[in-house]
């Protein structure tokens, strides 16, 4: 086992005081929800045309939405990485936190799509098993991030990432796998492709926190802005369907944009240091899990009353997707069946329910803090 030196040791968390990270998490959840409200193709979300400005905006931000979410996960995990001998308890806690909602929320979403007319898709009942094996709709992320936590925790317990050199080699290997390796859809079991795509970004967040890297200022930040602008030239051509690179080159471009983009957003986090945004970030896990219920309900309600203007649909769906999960947690977040079965949190004793009800449920803070080591 490698002994961690003082210079490599994680800094004290200060998590409760760093509103800039919470604000960054709030921005990440807004970008994620906006992408799902728009939809990844003409038959999903707002059902906008593939050549619309809405679709182009979705595609141009695709390389940064979930990578930013995952960078924050890695950053917060690095505040308190798993220790040798604690791997089993760590994975058990993550299994409860991630896999319980995978099944419960997945079943609720599956049932809604079958029972309620007007949803974007109606899966056959025989596909219900796919919830746990492939992830259903946006819930693929839960499977992917569970794999990522398991891999990084295993590396941590063996001292692989306990030095800057070991971390850098691990990041380089994960970036190569990002570019070169994808499994066919049939073999994308437990969303392994999502894990391959997001693992480098989790490690980037890990390095930002543990080794105090990539916090750019001045000319270095300006240089990355220029690099990102240059990278967006071919990316825009791909989005406009005028450039068709090989899959490996397309993924290399995607990784480069994601890397530059999340580093810039992290470096500029103090510019979005707003309490309202930080408060929204505190509910990020509940919003991630439940936003589709709010956006779908709002979209169908607007359709019933004849409101079809795209900007109005987008605005109302965003408010519903972000706001209804917050209201839901405030009303029912202290009730153990919801807390454990739907949100994957620890059961609280009867005495503590009143104080826990309505407590913000941040995706990365809660994922990182259980169990304590």
For each residue, the residues with C-beta under 8 A, 3 or more apart:
1: 84 158 159
2: 159 162 163 166
3: 159 162
4: 8 9 159 162 163
5: 8 9 163
6: 9
7:
8: 4 5 162 163 164 210 211
9: 4 5 6
10: 13 78 79 80 81 209 210
11: 14 79 209 212
12:
13: 10 16 79 80
14: 11 17 18
15: 18 21 76 79 365
16: 13
17: 14
18: 14 15 21 22
19: 22 23 273 275 278
20: 23 24 269 270 272 273
21: 15 18 24 25 72 75 76 269
22: 18 19 25 26 277 278 279 281 282 362
23: 19 20 26 27 269 272 273 274 277 278 281
24: 20 21 27 28 68 72 265 266 269 272 281
25: 21 22 28 29 72 278 281 282 284 362 363 364
26: 22 23 29 30 274 276 277 278 279 280 281 284
27: 23 24 30 31 68 265 272 277 281
28: 24 25 31 32 65 68 69 72 281 284
29: 25 26 32 33 69 280 281 284 287 288 322 363
30: 26 27 33 34 280 318 322
31: 27 28 34 35 61 64 65 68
32: 28 29 35 36 65 66 69 288
33: 29 30 36 37 287 291 295 318 321 322
34: 30 31 37 38 314 318
35: 31 32 38 40 58 61 62 65
36: 32 33 39 45 138 291 292 295 321
37: 33 34 45 46 295 314 317 318 321
38: 34 35 45 46 48 54 55 57 58 314
39: 36 42 43 44 45 46 47 48 58 120
40: 35 44 45 58
41: 44 50
42: 39 47 48 49 50 55
43: 39 47 120 121
44: 39 40 41 47 120 121
45: 36 37 38 39 40 48 120 295 299
46: 37 38 39 54 299 310 313 314 317
47: 39 42 43 44 120
48: 38 39 42 45 52 54 55 310
49: 42 52 55
50: 41 42 55
51: 55 56
52: 48 49 55 56
53: 56 57
54: 38 46 48 57 58 310 314
55: 38 42 48 49 50 51 52 58 59
56: 51 52 53 59 60 239 240
57: 38 53 54 60 61
58: 35 38 39 40 54 55 61 62
59: 55 56 62 239
60: 56 57 232 235 236 239
61: 31 35 57 58 64 65
62: 35 58 59 65 254
63: 67 235 254 255 257 258 261
64: 31 61 67 68 257 258 261 262 265
65: 28 31 32 35 61 62 68 69
66: 32 69 70 141 197 198
67: 63 64 70 71 198 201 258 261 262
68: 24 27 28 31 64 65 71 72 201 261 262 265
69: 28 29 32 65 66 72 73 141 288 363
70: 66 67 73 74 145 148 198 201 202 205
71: 67 68 74 75 201 202 204 205 208 262 266
72: 21 24 25 28 68 69 75 76 205 363 364
73: 69 70 76 77 145 148 202 205 363 364 367 368
74: 70 71 77 78 152 201 202 203 204 205 206 208 209
75: 21 71 72 78 79 205 206 208 209 266 364
76: 15 21 72 73 79 205 209 364 365 367 368
77: 73 74 80 81 149 152 202 205 206 364 367 368
78: 10 74 75 81 205 206 207 208 209 210
79: 10 11 13 15 75 76 209 368
80: 10 13 77 368 369 372 373
81: 10 77 78 152 153 156 161 206 210
82: 86 87 90 153 156 157 373
83: 86 156 157 373
84: 1 87 157
85: 157
86: 82 83 89 90 157 371 373
87: 82 84 90 91 153 154 157
88: 91 92
89: 86 92 93 371
90: 82 86 87 93 94 149 153 371 373
91: 87 88 94 95 149 150 153
92: 88 89 95 96
93: 89 90 96 97 370 371
94: 90 91 97 98 146 149 150 367 370
95: 91 92 98 99 100 146
96: 92 93 99 100 340 344 346
97: 93 94 100 101 344 345 366 367 370
98: 94 95 101 102 142 143 145 146 149 344 367
99: 95 96 102 103 142 146 344
100: 95 96 97 103 104 340 341 342 344
101: 97 98 104 105 106 139 142 289 342 343 344
102: 98 99 105 106 131 132 135 139 142 143
103: 99 100 106 107 131 132
104: 100 101 107 108 341 342
105: 101 102 108 109 139 289 290 342
106: 101 102 103 109 110 131 132 135 136 139
107: 103 104 110 111 128 131
108: 104 105 111 112 293
109: 105 106 112 113 136 137 139 292 293
110: 106 107 113 114 123 128 131 136
111: 107 108 114 115
112: 108 109 115 116 119 293 296
113: 109 110 116 119 120 121 122 123
114: 110 111 122 123 125
115: 111 112
116: 112 113 119 300
117:
118: 300 303
119: 112 113 116 122 296 300
120: 39 43 44 45 47 113 296
121: 43 44 113
122: 113 114 119
123: 110 113 114 127 128 136
124: 127
125: 114 128
126: 129
127: 123 124 130
128: 107 110 123 125 131
129: 126 132 133
130: 127 133 134 136
131: 102 103 106 107 110 128 134 135 136 139
132: 102 103 106 129
133: 129 130 189 190
134: 130 131 140 143 188 189 190 191
135: 102 106 131 139 140 141 142 143 144 190 191 194
136: 106 109 110 123 130 131 139 140
137: 109 140 292
138: 36 141 288 292
139: 101 102 105 106 109 131 135 136 142 143 289
140: 134 135 136 137 143 144 191 194
141: 66 69 135 138 144 145 191 194 288
142: 98 99 101 102 135 139 145 146
143: 98 102 134 135 139 140 146 147 190 191 194 195
144: 135 140 141 147 148 190 191 192 194 195 197 198
145: 70 73 98 141 142 148 149 195 198 202 367
146: 94 95 98 99 142 143 149 150 190
147: 143 144 150 151 190 191 192 195
148: 70 73 144 145 151 152 195 198 199 202
149: 77 90 91 94 98 145 146 152 153 367
150: 91 94 146 147 153 154
151: 147 148 154 155 195 199
152: 74 77 81 148 149 155 156 161 199 202 203 206
153: 81 82 87 90 91 149 150 156 157
154: 87 150 151 157 158
155: 151 152 158 160 161 170
156: 81 82 83 152 153 159 160 161 162
157: 82 83 84 85 86 87 153 154
158: 1 154 155
159: 1 2 3 4 156 162 163 166
160: 155 156 166 170
161: 81 152 155 156 166 167 170 203 206 210
162: 2 3 4 8 156 159 166
163: 2 4 5 8 159 166 167
164: 8 167 168 207 211
165: 168 169
166: 2 159 160 161 162 163 169 170
167: 161 163 164 170 171 203 206 207 210 211
168: 164 165 171 172 207
169: 165 166 172 173
170: 155 160 161 166 167 173 174 203
171: 167 168 174 175 200 203 204 207
172: 168 169 175 176
173: 169 170 176 177
174: 170 171 177 178 196 199 200 203
175: 171 172 178 179 200 255
176: 172 173 179 180
177: 173 174 180 181 196 199
178: 174 175 181 196 197 199 200 251 255
179: 175 176 248 251 252 255
180: 176 177 248
181: 177 178 196
182: 193 196 247 251
183: 187 188 189 192 193
184: 187 188
185: 188
186:
187: 183 184 192
188: 134 183 184 185 191 192 193
189: 133 134 183 192
190: 133 134 135 143 144 146 147 195
191: 134 135 140 141 143 144 147 188 194 195
192: 144 147 183 187 188 189 195 196
193: 182 183 188 196 197
194: 135 140 141 143 144 191 197 198
195: 143 144 145 147 148 151 190 191 192 198 199
196: 174 177 178 181 182 192 193 199
197: 66 144 178 193 194
198: 66 67 70 144 145 148 194 195 201 202
199: 148 151 152 174 177 178 195 196 202 203
200: 171 174 175 178 203 204 255 259
201: 67 68 70 71 74 198 204 205 258 259 262
202: 70 71 73 74 77 145 148 152 198 199 205 206
203: 74 152 161 167 170 171 174 199 200 206 207
204: 71 74 171 200 201 207 208 214 259 262 263
205: 70 71 72 73 74 75 76 77 78 201 202 208 209
206: 74 75 77 78 81 152 161 167 202 203 209 210
207: 78 164 167 168 171 203 204 210 211 213 214
208: 71 74 75 78 204 205 211 212 213 214 215 266
209: 10 11 74 75 76 78 79 205 206 212
210: 8 10 78 81 161 167 206 207
211: 8 164 167 207 208
212: 11 208 209 215
213: 207 208
214: 204 207 208 263 266 267
215: 208 212 266 267
216: 220 221 224 263 264 267
217: 220 221 267
218: 221 222
219: 222 223
220: 216 217 223 224
221: 216 217 218 224 225 264 267 268
222: 218 219 225 226
223: 219 220 226 227
224: 216 220 221 227 228 260 263 264 267
225: 221 222 228 229 264
226: 222 223 229 230
227: 223 224 230 231 260
228: 224 225 231 232 257 260 261 264
229: 225 226 232 233
230: 226 227 233
231: 227 228 234 235 253 256 257 260
232: 60 228 229 235 236 257
233: 229 230 236 237
234: 231 237 238 243 245 253
235: 60 63 231 232 238 239 253 257
236: 60 232 233 239 240
237: 233 234 240 242 243
238: 234 235 241 242 243 244 245 250 253
239: 56 59 60 235 236
240: 56 236 237 243
241: 238 244
242: 237 238
243: 234 237 238 240
244: 238 241
245: 234 238 249 250 253
246: 249 250
247: 182 250 251
248: 179 180 251 252
249: 245 246 252 253
250: 238 245 246 247 253 254
251: 178 179 182 247 248 254 255
252: 179 248 249 255 256
253: 231 234 235 238 245 249 250 256 257
254: 62 63 250 251 257 258
255: 63 175 178 179 200 251 252 258 259
256: 231 252 253 259 260
257: 63 64 228 231 232 235 253 254 260 261
258: 63 64 67 201 254 255 261 262
259: 200 201 204 255 256 262 263
260: 224 227 228 231 256 257 263 264
261: 63 64 67 68 228 257 258 264 265
262: 64 67 68 71 201 204 258 259 265 266
263: 204 214 216 224 259 260 266 267
264: 216 221 224 225 228 260 261 267 268
265: 24 27 64 68 261 262 268 269
266: 24 71 75 208 214 215 262 263 269
267: 214 215 216 217 221 224 263 264
268: 221 264 265 271 272
269: 20 21 23 24 265 266 272 273
270: 20 273
271: 268
272: 20 23 24 27 268 269 277
273: 19 20 23 269 270 278
274: 23 26 277 278
275: 19 278 279
276: 26 279 280
277: 22 23 26 27 272 274 280 281
278: 19 22 23 25 26 273 274 275 281 282
279: 22 26 275 276 282 283 360
280: 26 29 30 276 277 283 284 287 322 326
281: 22 23 24 25 26 27 28 29 277 278 284 362
282: 22 25 278 279 360 361 362 365
283: 279 280 286 287 325 326 329 360 361 362
284: 25 26 28 29 280 281 287 288 361 362 363 364
285: 288 289 343 361 362 363 366 367
286: 283 289 290 325 326 328 329 333 343 361
287: 29 33 280 283 284 290 291 321 322 325 326
288: 29 32 69 138 141 284 285 291 363
289: 101 105 139 285 286 325 342 343
290: 105 286 287 293 294 324 325 328
291: 33 36 287 288 294 295 321 322 324 325
292: 36 109 137 138 295 296 321
293: 108 109 112 290 296 297 324 325
294: 290 291 297 298 317 320 321 322 323 324 325
295: 33 36 37 45 291 292 298 299 317 318 320 321
296: 112 119 120 292 293 299 300
297: 293 294 300 301 320 324
298: 294 295 301 302 316 317 319 320 321
299: 45 46 295 296 302 303 313 317
300: 116 118 119 296 297 303 304
301: 297 298 304 305
302: 298 299 305 307 308 312 313 316 317
303: 118 299 300 306 307 308
304: 300 301
305: 301 302
306: 303
307: 302 303 312 313 316
308: 302 303 313
309: 312 313
310: 46 48 54 313 314
311: 314 315
312: 302 307 309 315 316
313: 46 299 302 307 308 309 310 316 317
314: 34 37 38 46 54 310 311 317 318
315: 311 312 318 319
316: 298 302 307 312 313 319 320
317: 37 46 294 295 298 299 302 313 314 320 321
318: 30 33 34 37 295 314 315 321 322
319: 298 315 316 322 323
320: 294 295 297 298 316 317 323 324
321: 33 36 37 287 291 292 294 295 298 317 318 324 325
322: 29 30 33 280 287 291 294 318 319 325 326
323: 294 319 320 326 327
324: 290 291 293 294 297 320 321 327 328
325: 283 286 287 289 290 291 293 294 321 322 328 329
326: 280 283 286 287 322 323 329 330
327: 323 324 330 331
328: 286 290 324 325 331 332 333
329: 283 286 325 326 332 333 343 358 359 360 361
330: 326 327 333 357 358
331: 327 328 358
332: 328 329 335 338 357
333: 286 328 329 330 338 339 343 356 357 358 359 361
334: 339 348 353 354 356 357 358 359
335: 332 338 339 353 357
336: 339 340 347 348 353
337: 340 341 342
338: 332 333 335 341 342 343
339: 333 334 335 336 342 343 345 346 347 348 356
340: 96 100 336 337 343 344 345 346 347
341: 100 104 337 338
342: 100 101 104 105 289 337 338 339
343: 101 285 286 289 329 333 338 339 340 361
344: 96 97 98 99 100 101 340
345: 97 339 340 361 366
346: 96 339 340 370
347: 336 339 340
348: 334 336 339 352 353 356
349: 352 353
350: 353
351:
352: 348 349 355 356
353: 334 335 336 348 349 350 356 357
354: 334 357
355: 352 359
356: 333 334 339 348 352 353 359
357: 330 332 333 334 335 353 354
358: 329 330 331 333 334
359: 329 333 334 355 356
360: 279 282 283 329
361: 282 283 284 285 286 329 333 343 345 366
362: 22 25 281 282 283 284 285 365 366
363: 25 29 69 72 73 284 285 288 366 367
364: 25 72 73 75 76 77 284 367 368
365: 15 76 282 362 368 369
366: 97 285 345 361 362 363 369 370
367: 73 76 77 94 97 98 145 149 285 363 364 370
368: 73 76 77 79 80 364 365
369: 80 365 366 372
370: 93 94 97 346 366 367
371: 86 89 90 93
372: 80 369
373: 80 82 83 86 90
